[in-house]
Amino acid sequence: MNTLLLITNEEAAKTLTLIAFLVLFFIVLNLGIFIYTIIRNKVAASKSKAIDLNKNTEPATEEKTAKTAAKPAAKPFSVFKKSEKKEGFELVLTDIAHPERAFYAEGKTEYLAGRRPQMDLCIPDDGYVSGTHCKFEFEEGVLFVTDLESSNGTKVNGTKITEKTKLSDNDIVRIGKVEYRVNY
């Protein structure tokens, strides 16, 4: 006994519509992933270009070497926002693992560090940094750091801090996954 399976035109239309919808969904999904990947790579490339501004990628010549030697040393690259105020103190944080990555700020007595773009020290590429992570502040010429209830805490010379902590020149502050040498 043979069974004959009959599909009506209405059922066929519903099935084809569902298949077409699924195919279209996967095409749009893959296109979205493709565009996201391109944008993410361009952002990463622009960040690495910004960090590598002090590197000389051209071959050195005697003339260029002589000109470079005559120039005064440049201040470290900074993603700190420049302040309009001229009074205040200078702060330099140098990434210990990547010394070419340093953050420089001047003109204020207080600097906020975190992942948010409006921070004085914006660290967007470390998922362990809170939106508003910690605060550096100068009081009578002495530098202090305070953890602002960040998810992963702030460490000074390997010790997690829970209150305002005095910093000395060359102390190590860990923000997120990165350790920075502090100079002021």
Salt bridges, closest charged atoms under 4 A:
GLU10 OE2 - LYS14 NZ 3.79
ASP52 OD1 - LYS55 NZ 3.61
GLU58 OE1 - LYS64 NZ 2.36
GLU63 OE2 - LYS67 NZ 3.52
GLU100 OE2 - HIS98 ND1 3.86
GLU106 OE1 - LYS75 NZ 3.71
ASP120 OD1 - LYS108 NZ 2.64
ASP125 OD1 - ARG101 NH2 3.27
GLU137 OE2 - LYS135 NZ 3.76
GLU137 OE2 - LYS164 NZ 3.50
GLU139 OE2 - LYS164 NZ 2.35
